[in-house]
Amino acid sequence: MTHIVRTAAIAFSIAAFAFAQSPAATESKTINGKTVSITYASPAVKGREGKLFGLDGQIGKDRNYPIWRAGANAATKLHTDGELDLGGFAVPAGDYTLYVDLTTPNEWTLVVNKKTGQWGLSYDKSADLGRVKMKMAKPPALVENLKYTLTDSSLTLAWENHSASVPLKVK
């Protein structure tokens, strides 16, 4: 009987952990015949409006703050089949990890990092390929679930009351 209870407790713990994970999402776009994709976990605001960003916010509790994984769970992945120009800096074809530097709360900086495959709270500044300032805007309504959007000319990250974008060109 003890074995059954212990097995049930373990199964419940695993299910609870899986349920707590933010859902996986992918944004993909073919531009000039080259595919660009962002794979990420999409957390929800869940009533935490105004309590996510800043040193005292939920993200401020991460050990790498002010560097944010720009998603949840595993690190956010960027894949490009062609060379990108992100706001003036060149990103060769390949696989990368995206972070956002939140040092200045209303002036985000996109960080493209060469290290891949890590959990979202792992960050190695020495592996940064480059950084680019993002253009900030306030979305017309609360963005409940974090969302990346790729267009022919931009990469945008929106969540809560923030929208941040960078110009995008595929060579």
Contact map, one row per residue, 1 for C-alpha under 8 A:
111110000000000000000000000000000000000000000000000000000000000000000000000000000000000000000000000000000000000000000000000000000000000000000000000000000000000000000000000
111111000000000000000000000000000000000000000000000000000000000000000000000000000000000000000000000000000000000000000000000000000000000000000000000000000000000000000000000
111111100000000000000000000000000000000000000000000000000000000000000000000000000000000000000000000000000000000000000000000000000000000000000000000000000000000000000000000
111111110000000000000000000000000000000000000000000000000000000000000000000000000000000000000000000000000000000000000000000000000000000000000000000000000000000000000000000
111111111000000000000000000000000000000000000000000000000000000000000000000000000000000000000000000000000000000000000000000000000000000000000000000000000000000000000000000
011111111100000000000000000000000000000000000000000000000000000000000000000000000000000000000000000000000000000000000000000000000000000000000000000000000000000000000000000
001111111110000000000000000000000000000000000000000000000000000000000000000000000000000000000000000000000000000000000000000000000000000000000000000000000000000000000000000
000111111111000000000000000000000000000000000000000000000000000000000000000000000000000000000000000000000000000000000000000000000000000000000000000000000000000000000000000
000011111111100000000000000000000000000000000000000000000000000000000000000000000000000000000000000000000000000000000000000000000000000000000000000000000000000000000000000
000001111111110000000000000000000000000000000000000000000000000000000000000000000000000000000000000000000000000000000000000000000000000000000000000000000000000000000000000
000000111111111000000000000000000000000000000000000000000000000000000000000000000000000000000000000000000000000000000000000000000000000000000000000000000000000000000000000
000000011111111100000000000000000000000000000000000000000000000000000000000000000000000000000000000000000000000000000000000000000000000000000000000000000000000000000000000
000000001111111110000000000000000000000000000000000000000000000000000000000000000000000000000000000000000000000000000000000000000000000000000000000000000000000000000000000
000000000111111111000000000000000000000000000000000000000000000000000000000000000000000000000000000000000000000000000000000000000000000000000000000000000000000000000000000
000000000011111111100000000000000000000000000000000000000000000000000000000000000000000000000000000000000000000000000000000000000000000000000000000000000000000000000000000
000000000001111111110000000000000000000000000000000000000000000000000000000000000000000000000000000000000000000000000000000000000000000000000000000000000000000000000000000
000000000000111111111000000000000000000000000000000000000000000000000000000000000000000000000000000000000000000000000000000000000000000000000000000000000000000000000000000
000000000000011111111000000000000000000000000000000000000000000000000000000000000000000000000000000000000000000000000000000000000000000000000000000000000000000000000000000
000000000000001111111100000000000000000000000000000000000000000000000000000000000000000000000000000000000000000000000000000000000000000000000000000000000000000000000000000
000000000000000111111100000000000000000000000000000000000000000000000000000000000000000000000000000000000000000000000000000000000000000000000000000000000000000000000000000
000000000000000011111110000000000000000000000000000000000000000000000001100000000000000000000000000000000000000000000000000000000000000000000000000000000000000000000000000
000000000000000000111111000000000000000011110000000000000000000000000001100000000000000000000000000000000000000000000000000000000000000000000000000000000000000000000000000
000000000000000000001111100000000000000011100000000000000000000000000000000000000000000000000000000000000000000000000000000000000000000000000000000000000000000000000000000
000000000000000000000111110000000000001111000000000000000000000000000000000000000000000000000000000000000000000000000000000000000000000000000000000000000000000000000000000
000000000000000000000011111000000000001111000000000000000000000000000000000000000000000000000000000000000000000000000000000000000000000000000000000000000000000000000000000
000000000000000000000001111100000000111100000000000000000000000000000000000000000000000000000000000000000000000000000000000000000000000000000000000000000000000000000000000
000000000000000000000000111110000000111000000000000000000000000000000000000000000000000000000000000000000000000000000000000000000000000000000000000111000000000000000000000
000000000000000000000000011111000011110000000000000000000000000000000000000000000000000000000000000000000000000000000000000000000000000000000000000001000000000000000000000
000000000000000000000000001111100011100000000000000000000000000000000000000000000000000000000000000000000000000000000000000000000000000000000000000001110000000000000000000
000000000000000000000000000111111111000000000000000000000000000000000000000000000000000000000000000000000000000000000000000000000000000000000000000000000000000000000000000
000000000000000000000000000011111111000000000000000000000000000000000000000000000000000000000000000000000000000000000000000000000000000000000000000000010000000000000000010
000000000000000000000000000001111100000000000000000000000000000000000000000000000000000000000000000000000000000000000000000000000000000000000000000000000000000000000000011
000000000000000000000000000001111110000000000000000000000000000000000000000000000000000000000000000000000000000000000000000000000000000000000000000000000000000000000000000
000000000000000000000000000001111111000000000000000000000000000000000000000000011100000000000000000000000000000000000000000000000000000000000000000000000000000000000000010
000000000000000000000000000111101111100000000000000000000000000000000000000000111100000000000000000000000000000000000000000000000000000000000000000000000000000000000000000
000000000000000000000000000111100111110000000000000000000000000000000000000001111100000000000000000000000000000000000000000000000000000000000000000000000000000000000000000
000000000000000000000000011110000011111000000000000000000000000000000000000011110000000000000000000000000000000000000000000000000000000000000000000000000000000000000000000
000000000000000000000000011100000001111100000000000000000000000000000000000111100000000000000000000000000000000000000000000000000000000000000000000100000000000000000000000
000000000000000000000001111000000000111110000000000000000000000000000000000111000000000000000000000000000000000000000000000000000000000000000000000000000000000000000000000
000000000000000000000001110000000000011111000000000000000000000000000011011110000000000000000000000000000000000000000000000000000000000000000000000000000000000000000000000
000000000000000000000111100000000000001111100000000000000000000000000011110100000000000000000000000000000000000000000000000000000000000000000000000000000000000000000000000
000000000000000000000111100000000000000111110000000000000000000000000011000000000000000000000000000000000000000000000000000000000000000000000000111000000000000000000000000
000000000000000000000110000000000000000011111000000000000000000000000011000000000000000000000000000000000000000000000000000000000000000000000000110000000000000000000000000
000000000000000000000100000000000000000001111100000000000000000000000000000000000000000000000000000000000000000000000000000000000000000000000001110000000000000000000000000
000000000000000000000000000000000000000000111111100100000000000000000000000000000000000000000000000000000000000000000000000000000000000000000011100000000000001100000000000
000000000000000000000000000000000000000000011111100000000000000000000000000000000000000000000000000000000000000000000000000000000000000000000001000000000000000000000000000
000000000000000000000000000000000000000000001111100000000000000000000000000000000000000000000000000000000000000000000000000000000000000000000000000000000000000000000000000
000000000000000000000000000000000000000000001111111100000000000000000000000000000000000000000000000000000000000000000000000000000000000000000000000000000000000000000000000
000000000000000000000000000000000000000000001111111100000000000000000000000000000000000000000000000000000000000000000000000000000000000000000000000000000000000110000000000
000000000000000000000000000000000000000000000001111110001000000000000000000000000000000000000000000000000000000000000000000000000000000000000000000000000000000000000000000
000000000000000000000000000000000000000000000001111111011100000000000000000000000000000000000000000000000000000000000000000000000000000000000000000000000000000000000000000
000000000000000000000000000000000000000000001001111111001111000000000000000000000000000000000000000000000000000000000000000000000000000000000000000000000000000000000000000
000000000000000000000000000000000000000000000000011111111111000000000000000000000000000000000000000000001000000000000000000000000000000000000000000000000000000000000000000
000000000000000000000000000000000000000000000000001111111111000000000000000000000000000000000000000001001000000000000000000000000000000000000000000000000000000000000000000
000000000000000000000000000000000000000000000000000011111011100011000000000000000000000000000000000000000000000000000000000000000000000000000000000000000000000000000000000
000000000000000000000000000000000000000000000000001011111101100000000000000000000000000000000000000000000000000000000000000000000000000000000000000000000000000000000000000
000000000000000000000000000000000000000000000000011111111111100000000000000000000000000000000000000000000000000000000000000000000000000000000000000000000000000000000000000
000000000000000000000000000000000000000000000000001111011111110000000000000000000000000000000000000000000000000000000000000000000000000000000000000000000000000000000000000
000000000000000000000000000000000000000000000000000111101111110010010000000000000000000000000000000000000000000000000000000000000000000000000000000000000000000000000000000
000000000000000000000000000000000000000000000000000111111111110011000000000000000000000000000000000000000000000000000000000000000000000000000000000000000000000000000000000
000000000000000000000000000000000000000000000000000000111111111010000000000000000000000000000000000000000000000000000000000000000000000000000000000000000000000000000000000
000000000000000000000000000000000000000000000000000000000111111110010000000000000000000000000000000000000000000000000000100000000000000000000000000000000000000000000000000
000000000000000000000000000000000000000000000000000000000000111110000000000000000000000000000000000000000000000000000000100000000000000000000000000000000000000000000000000
000000000000000000000000000000000000000000000000000000000000011111110000000000000000000000000000000000000000000000000000111000000000000000000000000000000000000000000000000
000000000000000000000000000000000000000000000000000000100011111111110000000000000000000000000000000001000000000000000000000000000000000000000000000000000000000000000000000
000000000000000000000000000000000000000000000000000000100001000111110000000000000000000000000000000011100000000000000000000000000000000000000000000000000000000000000000000
000000000000000000000000000000000000000000000000000000000000000111111000000000000000000000000000001111100000000000000000000000000000000000000000000000000000000000000000000
000000000000000000000000000000000000000000000000000000000010010111111110000000000000000000000000001111000000000000000000000000000000000000000000000000000000000000000000000
000000000000000000000000000000000000000000000000000000000000000000111111001100000000000000000000011100000000000000000001100000000000000000000000000000000000000000000000000
000000000000000000000000000000000000000000000000000000000000000000011111001100000000000000000000011100000000000000000000000000000000000000000000000000000000000000000000000
000000000000000000000000000000000000000111100000000000000000000000011111101100000000000000000000000000000000000000000001000000000000000000000000010000000000000000000000000
000000000000000000001100000000000000000111100000000000000000000000001111111100000000000000000000000000000000000000000001000000000000000000000000000000000000000000000000000
000000000000000000001100000000000000000010000000000000000000000000000011111000000000000000000000000000000000000000000011000000000000000000000000000000000000000000000000000
000000000000000000000000000000000000000110000000000000000000000000000001111100000000000000000000000000000000000000001111100000000000000000000000000000000000000000000000000
000000000000000000000000000000000000000100000000000000000000000000001111111110000000000000000000111000000000000000011111110000000000000000000000000000000000000000000000000
000000000000000000000000000000000000011110000000000000000000000000001111011111000000000000000000111000000000000000000001000000000000000000000000000000000000000000000000000
000000000000000000000000000000000000111100000000000000000000000000000000001111100000000000000011110000000000000000010000000000000000000000000000000000000000000000000000000
000000000000000000000000000000000001111000000000000000000000000000000000000111110000000000000011110000000000000000000000000000000000000000000000000000000000000000000000000
000000000000000000000000000000000011110000000000000000000000000000000000000011111000000000001111000000000000000000000000000000000000000000000000000000000000000000000000000
000000000000000000000000000000000111100000000000000000000000000000000000000001111111000000011110000000000000000000000000000000000000000000000000000000000000000000000000000
000000000000000000000000000000000111000000000000000000000000000000000000000000111110000000001100000000000000000000000000000000000000000000000000000000000000000000000000000
000000000000000000000000000000000111000000000000000000000000000000000000000000011111000000011100000000000000000000000000000000000000000000000000000000000000000000000000011
000000000000000000000000000000000000000000000000000000000000000000000000000000011111100001111000000000000000000000000000000000000000000000000000000000000000000000000000011
000000000000000000000000000000000000000000000000000000000000000000000000000000010111110001111000000000000000000000000000000000000000000000000000000000000000000000000001111
000000000000000000000000000000000000000000000000000000000000000000000000000000000011111111100000000000000000000000000000000000000000000000000000000000000000000000000011111
000000000000000000000000000000000000000000000000000000000000000000000000000000000001111111100000000000000000000000000000000000000001000000000000000000000000000000000111100
000000000000000000000000000000000000000000000000000000000000000000000000000000000000111110000000000000000000000000000000000000000001100000000000000000000000000000000111000
000000000000000000000000000000000000000000000000000000000000000000000000000000000000111111000000000000000000000000000000000000000001000000000000000000000000000000000000000
000000000000000000000000000000000000000000000000000000000000000000000000000000000000111111100000000000000000000000000000000000000111000000000000000000000000000000000000000
000000000000000000000000000000000000000000000000000000000000000000000000000000000011110111110000000000000000000000000000000000000000000000000000000000000000000000000000000
000000000000000000000000000000000000000000000000000000000000000000000000000000000011110011111000000000000000000000000000000000001000000000000000000000000000000000000000000
000000000000000000000000000000000000000000000000000000000000000000000000000000010111000001111100000000000000000000000000000000000000000000000000000000000000000000000000000
000000000000000000000000000000000000000000000000000000000000000000000000000000111111000000111110000000000000000000000000000000000000000000000000000000000000000000000000000
000000000000000000000000000000000000000000000000000000000000000000000000000000111100000000011111000000000000000000000000000000000000000000000000000000000000000000000000000
000000000000000000000000000000000000000000000000000000000000000000000000000011110000000000001111100000000000000001010000000000000000000000000000000000000000000000000000000
000000000000000000000000000000000000000000000000000000000000000000000000000011100000000000000111110000000000000111110000000000000000000000000000000000000000000000000000000
000000000000000000000000000000000000000000000000000000000000000000000000001111000000000000000011111000000000000111110000000000000000000000000000000000000000000000000000000
000000000000000000000000000000000000000000000000000000000000000000001100001111000000000000000001111100000000011110000000000000000000000000000000000000000000000000000000000
000000000000000000000000000000000000000000000000000000000000000000111100001100000000000000000000111110000000011110000000000000000000000000000000000000000000000000000000000
000000000000000000000000000000000000000000000000000000000000000000111100000000000000000000000000011111000001111000000000000000000000000000000000000000000000000000000000000
000000000000000000000000000000000000000000000000000000000000000001110000000000000000000000000000001111110001111000000000000000000000000000000000000000000000000000000000000
000000000000000000000000000000000000000000000000000001000000000011110000000000000000000000000000000111111111100000000000000000000000000000000000000000000000000000000000000
000000000000000000000000000000000000000000000000000000000000000001100000000000000000000000000000000011111011000000000000000000000000000000000000000000000000000000000000000
000000000000000000000000000000000000000000000000000000000000000000000000000000000000000000000000000011111111000000000000000000000000000000000000000000000000000000000000000
000000000000000000000000000000000000000000000000000011000000000000000000000000000000000000000000000001111111000000000000000000000000000000000000000000000000000000000000000
000000000000000000000000000000000000000000000000000000000000000000000000000000000000000000000000000001011111000000000000000000000000000100000000000000000000000000000000000
000000000000000000000000000000000000000000000000000000000000000000000000000000000000000000000000000001111111100000000000000000000000111100000000000000000000000000000000000
000000000000000000000000000000000000000000000000000000000000000000000000000000000000000000000000000111111111110000000000000000000000111100000000000000000000000000010000000
000000000000000000000000000000000000000000000000000000000000000000000000000000000000000000000000000111000011111000000000000000000011110000000000000000000000000000000000000
000000000000000000000000000000000000000000000000000000000000000000000000000000000000000000000000011110000001111100000000000000000011110000000000000000000000000000000000000
000000000000000000000000000000000000000000000000000000000000000000000000000000000000000000000000011110000000111110000000000000011111000000000000000000000000000000000000000
000000000000000000000000000000000000000000000000000000000000000000000000000000000000000000000001111000000000011111000000000000011110000000000000000000000000000000000000000
000000000000000000000000000000000000000000000000000000000000000000000000000000000000000000000001111000000000001111110000000010111100000000000000000000000000000000000000000
000000000000000000000000000000000000000000000000000000000000000000000000000000000000000000000011100000000000000111110000000000111000000000000000000000000000000000000000000
000000000000000000000000000000000000000000000000000000000000000000000000000000000000000000000001100000000000000011111100000100110000000000000000000000000000000000000000000
000000000000000000000000000000000000000000000000000000000000000000000000001010000000000000000011100000000000000011111100000000000000000000000000000000000000000000000000000
000000000000000000000000000000000000000000000000000000000000000000000000011000000000000000000000000000000000000000111110000000000000000000000000000000000000000000000000000
000000000000000000000000000000000000000000000000000000000000000000000000011000000000000000000000000000000000000000111111010000000000000000000000000000000000000000000000000
000000000000000000000000000000000000000000000000000000000000000000000000111000000000000000000000000000000000000000001111110000000000000000000000000000000000000000000000000
000000000000000000000000000000000000000000000000000000000000000000001011111100000000000000000000000000000000000000000111111000000000000000000000000000000000000000000000000
000000000000000000000000000000000000000000000000000000000000011100001000011000000000000000000000000000000000000000000011111000000000000000000000000000000000000000000000000
000000000000000000000000000000000000000000000000000000000000000100000000001000000000000000000000000000000000000000000111111100000000000000000000000000000000000000000000000
000000000000000000000000000000000000000000000000000000000000000100000000000000000000000000000000000000000000000000000001111110000000000000000000000000000000000000000000000
000000000000000000000000000000000000000000000000000000000000000000000000000000000000000000000000000000000000000000100000011111110000000000000000000000000000000000000000000
000000000000000000000000000000000000000000000000000000000000000000000000000000000000000000000000000000000000000010000000001111110000000000000000000000000000000000000000000
000000000000000000000000000000000000000000000000000000000000000000000000000000000000000000000000000000000000000000000000000111110000000000000000000000000000000000000000000
000000000000000000000000000000000000000000000000000000000000000000000000000000000000000000000000000000000000000011100000000111111000000000000000000000000000000000000000000
000000000000000000000000000000000000000000000000000000000000000000000000000000000000000000000000000000000000001111100000000111111110000000000000000000000000000000000000000
000000000000000000000000000000000000000000000000000000000000000000000000000000000000000000100000000000000000001111000000000000111110000000000000000000000000000000000000000
000000000000000000000000000000000000000000000000000000000000000000000000000000000000000010000000000000000000001110000000000000011111000000000000000000000000000000000000000
000000000000000000000000000000000000000000000000000000000000000000000000000000000000000010000000000000000000111100000000000000011111100000000000000000000000000000000000000
000000000000000000000000000000000000000000000000000000000000000000000000000000000000011110000000000000000000111000000000000000000111110000000000000000000000000000000100000
000000000000000000000000000000000000000000000000000000000000000000000000000000000000001000000000000000000011110000000000000000000011111000000000000000000000000000000100000
000000000000000000000000000000000000000000000000000000000000000000000000000000000000000000000000000000000011110000000000000000000001111100000000000000000000000000011100000
000000000000000000000000000000000000000000000000000000000000000000000000000000000000000000000000000000000011000000000000000000000000111110000000000000000000000000011100000
000000000000000000000000000000000000000000000000000000000000000000000000000000000000000000000000000000000111000000000000000000000000011111000000000000000000000001111000000
000000000000000000000000000000000000000000000000000000000000000000000000000000000000000000000000000000000000000000000000000000000000001111100000000000000000000001110000000
000000000000000000000000000000000000000000000000000000000000000000000000000000000000000000000000000000000000000000000000000000000000000111110000000000000000000011100000000
000000000000000000000000000000000000000000000000000000000000000000000000000000000000000000000000000000000000000000000000000000000000000011111110000000000000010011100000000
000000000000000000000000000000000000000000000000000000000000000000000000000000000000000000000000000000000000000000000000000000000000000001111100000000000000000000000000000
000000000000000000000000000000000000000000000000000000000000000000000000000000000000000000000000000000000000000000000000000000000000000000111110000000000000000010000000000
000000000000000000000000000000000000000000000000000000000000000000000000000000000000000000000000000000000000000000000000000000000000000000111111000000000000001110000000000
000000000000000000000000000000000000000000001000000000000000000000000000000000000000000000000000000000000000000000000000000000000000000000101111110000000000011111000000000
000000000000000000000000000000000000000000011100000000000000000000000000000000000000000000000000000000000000000000000000000000000000000000000111110000000000001100000000000
000000000000000000000000000000000000000001111000000000000000000000000000000000000000000000000000000000000000000000000000000000000000000000000011111000000000001100000000000
000000000000000000000000000000000000000001110000000000000000000000000010000000000000000000000000000000000000000000000000000000000000000000000011111100000000111100000000000
000000000000000000000000000000000000000001000000000000000000000000000000000000000000000000000000000000000000000000000000000000000000000000000000111110000000111000000000000
000000000000000000000000001000000000010000000000000000000000000000000000000000000000000000000000000000000000000000000000000000000000000000000000011111000011110000000000000
000000000000000000000000001000000000000000000000000000000000000000000000000000000000000000000000000000000000000000000000000000000000000000000000001111100111100000000000000
000000000000000000000000001110000000000000000000000000000000000000000000000000000000000000000000000000000000000000000000000000000000000000000000000111111111000000000000000
000000000000000000000000000010000000000000000000000000000000000000000000000000000000000000000000000000000000000000000000000000000000000000000000000011111110000000000000000
000000000000000000000000000010100000000000000000000000000000000000000000000000000000000000000000000000000000000000000000000000000000000000000000000001111100000000000001100
000000000000000000000000000000000000000000000000000000000000000000000000000000000000000000000000000000000000000000000000000000000000000000000000000001111110000000000011100
000000000000000000000000000000000000000000000000000000000000000000000000000000000000000000000000000000000000000000000000000000000000000000000000000011111111000000001111100
000000000000000000000000000000000000000000000000000000000000000000000000000000000000000000000000000000000000000000000000000000000000000000000000000111101111100000001111000
000000000000000000000000000000000000000000000000000000000000000000000000000000000000000000000000000000000000000000000000000000000000000000000000000111000111110000111100000
000000000000000000000000000000000000000000000000000000000000000000000000000000000000000000000000000000000000000000000000000000000000000000000000011110000011111000111000000
000000000000000000000000000000000000000000000000000000000000000000000000000000000000000000000000000000000000000000000000000000000000000000100010011100000001111111110000000
000000000000000000000000000000000000000000001000000000000000000000000000000000000000000000000000000000000000000000000000000000000000000000000111111000000000111111100000000
000000000000000000000000000000000000000000001000100000000000000000000000000000000000000000000000000000000000000000000000000000000000000000000111110000000000011111000000000
000000000000000000000000000000000000000000000000100000000000000000000000000000000000000000000000000000000000000000000000000000000000000001101110000000000000011111100000000
000000000000000000000000000000000000000000000000000000000000000000000000000000000000000000000000000000000000000000000000000000000000000111100010000000000000011111110000000
000000000000000000000000000000000000000000000000000000000000000000000000000000000000000000000000000000000000000000000000000000000000000111100000000000000001111011111000000
000000000000000000000000000000000000000000000000000000000000000000000000000000000000000000000000000000000001000000000000000000000000011110000000000000000001110001111100000
000000000000000000000000000000000000000000000000000000000000000000000000000000000000000000000000000000000000000000000000000000000000011100000000000000000111100000111110000
000000000000000000000000000000000000000000000000000000000000000000000000000000000000011000000000000000000000000000000000000000000001111000000000000000000111000000011111000
000000000000000000000000000000000000000000000000000000000000000000000000000000000000111000000000000000000000000000000000000000000000000000000000000000001110000000001111100
000000000000000000000000000000000000000000000000000000000000000000000000000000000001111000000000000000000000000000000000000000000000000000000000000000011110000000000111110
000000000000000000000000000000000000000000000000000000000000000000000000000000000001110000000000000000000000000000000000000000000000000000000000000000011100000000000011111
000000000000000000000000000000110100000000000000000000000000000000000000000000000111100000000000000000000000000000000000000000000000000000000000000000000000000000000001111
000000000000000000000000000000010000000000000000000000000000000000000000000000000111100000000000000000000000000000000000000000000000000000000000000000000000000000000000111
